[in-house]
Amino acid sequence: MPSGRTHDRITLWGLPFVAGISFGQTQSSNLTLILSGAFLFSGLMFGPDLDLNSVQYKRWGCLRWIWIPYQKTLRHRSLLSHGPILGTTLRLIYLAVWLGILGILVGIVQLVWNVGWSWQQFFEVLTRSLTQYPSQWIAFYLGLEIGAMSHSVSDWGGSTYKRFKKQGRIKKRKLTTVTRRPKSAAVKSREKR
């Protein structure tokens, strides 16, 4: 498994390619910026390794405690954390739950101090945003997914490489063990004749 620094390098080196391909496909600087920003965020802070005490987890700073239940619930490299589409979607839902809890707290503050903000306004803005800007939301999700998959693919590739390398060493050891075996007394007596 690559280290956190290696994953960061993959994200940073991959960013120009992601931005170039995105702009080439969409011819839109807005969509390219959204997709590239989501890719960078996913690669550095919102990737599959939030299920560990990882560099990504530590980058959440004083908010990293929100990922502790996520870590306790999921096994590292499970389909739910590192899986295509499913891992990113689950992390988004998990973060949305925390944002919902924050929203409830804001609602309580609104009731106590009579702040001029309402849930109805929030949901109207959210619904309008989702219906008027579907391509931007798709670009955002694709950026998150591409960032997560660059992480998962490098994990899977590194593990596969190590497995093949280890299997190669085992075969060499068996060959060297067979050729270096000490001769038995019967073989030595035959050689003397």
Order of alpha helices (4+ residues) and beta strands (2+ residues): alpha-alpha-alpha-alpha-alpha-alpha-alpha-alpha-alpha
